[in-house]
Amino acid sequence: MLAGYYPRPGDLLTRVLATGTFDILHPGHVYFLTQAKALGDELFVIVARDSNVTHKPKPIIPEEQRLEMVNALGAVDKAILGSEKDMFEPLKEIRPDIIALGYDQRYDAEILEKELIKRGLHAKVRRIPLSKECPLCSTGTIIKEVLKRYG
């Protein structure tokens, strides 16, 4: 059972799930999570474990600290760390109605939906098509700017 997790109050609320690394939290993350929340009533977020981030450089901010930051955001109802073994494991308890993907997340929505169905999960997958545009709206851009100024 998820720590501090409360069962769904009937089927009246639409539960949305978003996932990500959320390293060096920035306005692009806030935009993504706000747009995800707008798809339903409750927003759960799975924060990637340090050990599972393999598609980009390892996070600078430790997973517990990233989790704390995401949980502090107003749009987020509950954030948890992901499973180190199976990315679908937490979904069995969260039971989302919708999974929100960021514009740059590497998942194919159609393949993901089929995999969910195979596992008895009937969530719809929706991609947030755009990101917030600002000078420092990506972790990579922030890191480059820090290195330029202080490196």
Residue pairs with C-beta under 8 A, 6 or more apart in sequence:
1 93
2 78
2 80
2 90
2 93
2 94
3 80
4 78
5 78
5 80
5 93
8 15
8 95
13 40
13 41
13 42
14 39
14 40
14 41
14 42
14 97
14 98
15 40
15 41
15 42
15 44
15 94
15 95
15 96
15 97
15 98
16 36
16 37
16 39
16 40
16 41
16 42
16 43
16 44
16 96
16 97
16 98
16 99
16 100
17 43
17 44
17 45
17 46
17 91
17 94
17 96
17 98
17 99
17 100
17 123
18 32
18 33
18 36
18 43
18 44
18 45
18 46
18 99
18 100
18 102
19 45
19 46
19 47
19 48
19 82
19 87
19 99
19 105
20 29
20 32
20 45
20 46
20 47
20 48
20 102
20 105
21 47
21 48
21 53
21 56
21 59
21 66
21 139
22 29
22 45
22 47
22 48
22 66
22 69
22 70
23 59
23 60
23 61
23 66
23 139
24 60
24 61
24 139
24 142
24 143
25 66
25 69
25 70
26 136
26 137
26 138
26 139
26 142
27 132
27 134
27 136
27 137
28 131
28 132
28 134
28 137
28 138
29 70
30 73
30 75
30 132
31 131
31 132
31 137
32 100
32 102
32 103
32 128
32 131
33 43
33 45
33 70
33 73
33 75
33 76
34 75
35 100
35 128
36 43
36 75
36 100
36 128
37 43
37 75
37 76
39 98
39 100
39 126
40 97
40 98
42 77
42 78
43 75
43 76
43 77
43 78
44 76
44 77
44 78
44 79
44 80
44 94
44 96
45 70
45 76
45 78
45 79
45 80
46 79
46 80
46 81
46 82
46 90
46 94
47 63
47 66
47 67
47 70
47 79
47 80
47 81
47 82
48 59
48 63
48 82
49 63
49 81
49 82
49 83
49 84
50 58
50 59
50 62
50 63
51 84
52 82
52 84
52 87
53 59
55 106
59 66
60 143
61 69
63 81
64 81
67 79
67 80
67 81
70 76
70 79
71 78
71 79
80 90
82 90
83 89
83 90
88 115
88 116
88 119
88 121
91 116
91 119
91 121
91 123
92 119
92 121
95 121
96 121
96 123
97 123
97 124
98 123
98 124
98 125
98 126
99 112
99 116
99 123
99 124
99 125
99 126
100 126
100 127
100 128
101 107
101 109
101 112
101 125
101 126
101 127
101 128
102 127
102 128
102 131
103 127
103 128
103 129
103 130
103 131
104 131
105 127
107 125
109 125
109 126
109 127
110 125
112 125
113 123
113 124
113 125
116 122
116 123
116 125
131 137
131 138
135 141
136 142
136 145
